[in-house]
Amino acid sequence: MQFKKWLSENESYVSYTALVLHPGERDKLIQHVQAMIPDGWDVKSDHMTTNLRSASEGPASDFIGQEAKVTAKAIGSNQKVMAVAVDSEVPSKNAVKHITIATAPGAQSQESNNLTDWNPMTPLTIRGIVKEVQQKSEPKKIKPYNPSLPAPNDPNKFMELMRGKPQNVIRIALKGKFPGITDDEINSIMS
């Protein structure tokens, strides 16, 4: 059996495609709206999402690698998130093109998609580059032991239950469940 594909952690993947602001331009945007950001909120202000996943799945595939302008024209917020509505030649799948400015503790940036009340603001034009944003996968979480589901007595079937776990965790679990198992047998099961 091939379990290595389930064991890989920290693999990179394209999380989203966006117009990513240059660092200095991000700073300009933050300074422009700083007085309105609630204390204790997590400041974002770094990109305008065009679509989730790769550019080929969205409307901005022809813009990848190009510098583009975006003009902040209105600001909106609720108890979870603050964002600026923007104009840009770069297309987006979002109903309202926007840049998330900040999120309340525990809130997610995608809450900006739910904003409907936008107030005009002094316009600010800033620049960035359209690109695919890579992220690393999270390490797989270990599920807690559930005594109502007995573990199989076959090491290969036990290994199927362990897929996605780090190799060192699997080795320890196999040795605990099957005390007489050798390292060679474990290597054979895991390959």
N, C-alpha and C positions, 0 to 999 in steps of 0.2 A: 504494500500500500504506500501511496505517496502522501505523507502528512506534512512535508516541509512547506507546502504552500500555505498551510494554516498556521505555521509557526512564525512566519515572517512578521516582524514588528518594525515600526518606524519606516515603512516604505513610503516614498513620496507619491502623491497623486494630485491631479488638478482639482482644487476645491471649487474655484470660481474664476470667471474672466471679468476683468474690471479695468477702468481707467484709474490707474494708481497714481496718486499725486506725488510729485517730487517732494522731498523732505522740506525744503524751504517754502514751498507752496502750501504744504500741510500746516506749517507754522503760521503762515499768513491767515489761513482760514480759522485756525484756533484763536488767534489774536482778535480776529474780526467778531467772533461770537462769544469770547471768553466770559464776559459779564453775565451771559444768560445760562451758562452751564451750572447746574446745581452742584453744591459741594458734595464730595464723596462719590460722584459718578465717574465711571471709567471712560476716559476720552479716547475716541477712535479717530475720526476725521482723516482717513487715509485713502479712501477709494469710492468710486461710483461703480456699483456692480452692474454688469451688462447681462450676465446669466450665470447660473450655477454650472459647474463642471467646465469642460473644455470649450474653447472658442468655436469649434466646429458645431457645437450644439446650440449656438446662440446667434444673435443678429450682428455681432461685431467682429466676425472672423476676418473681414477685409481690413480691419483697423489694427490688427496685432502688430506690435513693434512701433507704431506711429505715435508721435506726440500729438496731443489734442488739448483743446481748451474746454473749460467748464465754467459756467457762470452761476454762482449761488444767487438766488433771487428771492427766496422766501424761507422762513423757518417754521418748523412745526415741532410740537412735543406733546407728551402725555406723561403719566407717572412712571413709565418704563424707559422711554427713549426720547432723544432729541435728534433732529436731522434738518438739513437744508435741502430744499427743492432746487434743482439745477436745470439749466439749459445746456445742451452739448450736441455737437454734430454726431457724436458716438451714440449709436442706438442702444437701447436697453429693453429687456423683457419686462421690467418693472413698469407698472401703470404710471407712476410718478418717478422720474429720474431723481435720485437723491444721493446725498452723502450722509451717513450716520455720523453725528457729531459726538454723542456720548450715550451711555446706557446706565441705568440704575443698577445697583448691586443685584446680581442674579439675573438680570434681564439680558436678552439676546439682541444682537444687531438687527436681525430680520424683523423685529417688531416695528422698525421704521416703515415697512411695507403697509402697515395698518393705519398710518397717520392720514388724516383727512382734512384737518384744520391747519392751513398754511397762512402765515402772516407775512406780508411784504417786508423786505429788509433792504438796506443799502446794498446794491449789487457788488459782487466781488468776483473778478475773473482770475482763475488760477489754471495751472497746467499740470499735465502728467503724461504717463505713457500707458497705452492699452496693452495689457498682457494677461497671461494665464497665471494665476496665483497657486503655487504649490504648497501643500501641507504634508506633514508626516502623519501616518496613521497612529492612532492611540494604541498603546499596548493592550492586548486582550485582557478583559477582566475575568477573574476566576470566579466561577459560580459557587455559592456556598453549598456545602454538603446537604443533601436532601435524603434523610433516612428512609423516606417512603419509596425511593427509587433505588433498589439494591444494585450495587456495582456488579457487572458481569464477572464471571469467574474465568473468562478467556482473556489473556493479555491483549490480543488484537482488538477485541470488542471494547475492552476497557480503554485502549488507546483512542478509539473512535470518540468516546465520551470526553477525552482529554484534549481533542484537537483545538487549536487556537491558544493553548496555554504555553508559557515559556518552557523550553526544553528542560531546564533544571527542575521545574515544578513537576513535569511529567516523569522524569527519572525518579524523583523522591516518591511520587505517588505510586509508581509501578513497584518500587522496592518495598513500600509499605504494604501494598495489597498482595504482592507475590514475593514473600521474603526469600525464597530460593532462586529468584531470577538473577541471571548473570548480566554483566555489562554487555557482553556480546549479544545476548538475547535481546536486551533493551535496544541496542544499536540496530539490530535486525528489524525490530518492530517499528522503530522510528524512521527507518529509511524508506 
